[in-house]
Amino acid sequence: MTWLDQITTSLADETGVDVSMLELSPDTVRALLDVARVASHSSGERIYAPLLCYVLGMLSSRGVPLEQAIAVVQRKASSE
């Protein structure tokens, strides 16, 4: 079990959220790591990577598909 799996399980246990709602697929992990890299490199600031991932999570919780939100970030980064 990875560190992320352990933390996710603990968060689910202690908040009453079903752990399956928090699990990330390998494709999602790759997409988030890639967009975090884009945020860091295009902004020049590493601090934006976790903040952007949080914003993407907020959008996702409001029904915006992750792929759509990531596409916006990638378009914006490539136009700069």
Helices and strands as residue ranges (DSSP letters): H 3-15, G 19-21, H 26-43, H 48-61, H 66-78
